[in-house]
Amino acid sequence: MIILVNKFLEGKGALITGGASGFGKATAFTFAENGADLILVDRNEELLEEASKQVEKKYATKVIPIICDVSDSKCVKKMTDQAFDELDNIYVLFNNAGLATTYGVDIISVGEKAWDTTMNINLKGQWLVDKFVSRKMNRQKFEPLRGKIIHNASHYGIVLSPFVPLYSISKAGVIALNKLIAKTLAPHITSNVLAPGFHVTGIYGNREDIMLQVMKDGDVKTPLNRIGTIEDVVNLVLFLASEKSNFITGHCFTVDGGITEAGVPSHRLEVNV
């Protein structure tokens, strides 16, 4: 039985990129509930300030909002320096920031600008944040681990979707990045990656009808017969941030109702056999 000790993150700092909305914002509330002080990072200043105030008001914890473009190395270095100055430590990094630039355009037809934007935020961005944060995290004195890194990818990074090819390639890259980070930072820091399925977040304009249409377009079949919730993902993030996952590193966790392993992932094949 897994029982998480209340306030198990007390005395520990957590940094969340893409912290102004979606999985990032929801995780901020959950980490704060469990005692963490927070650094929330995002490009959207208005949403970031709002999210930070909401979390701080509800849990009376320290929440530091930092505006940062994760694809810019100078900005990421500055953000990292500020984060470690504001908090005594960063024990958990939830490397979550990401976007989807196009839908329904095949890999041969997508534009170079869309390619660059997607790769710079989704893949280069996670690499830069890993790079700068882990260097400081690795100097911390926590035992038995000095820190934990949690990446956010997608089930589209495992079974590539022809409807969102750039997003799929970038998330496949994040899954590969996670393995290399886990190998590089062992044995002192763990690194794992999530592969969520269909959950109503900003990628779908926070609209369930749009997400359901995307699923219909690809004739997706979900064995557990429901769409995902934000909580499905946050619960896993919480587990990976806890000591209960201390012997897990380099792993990719699908949170998709079984689509990837036992269902029918998104496809657009038009064949008769």
Summary of the structure (lengths in Angstrom):
residues: 273
radius of gyration: 18.1
end to end distance: 46.6
largest distance: 60.9
contacts: 948
relative contact order: 0.13
helix: 45%
strand: 15%
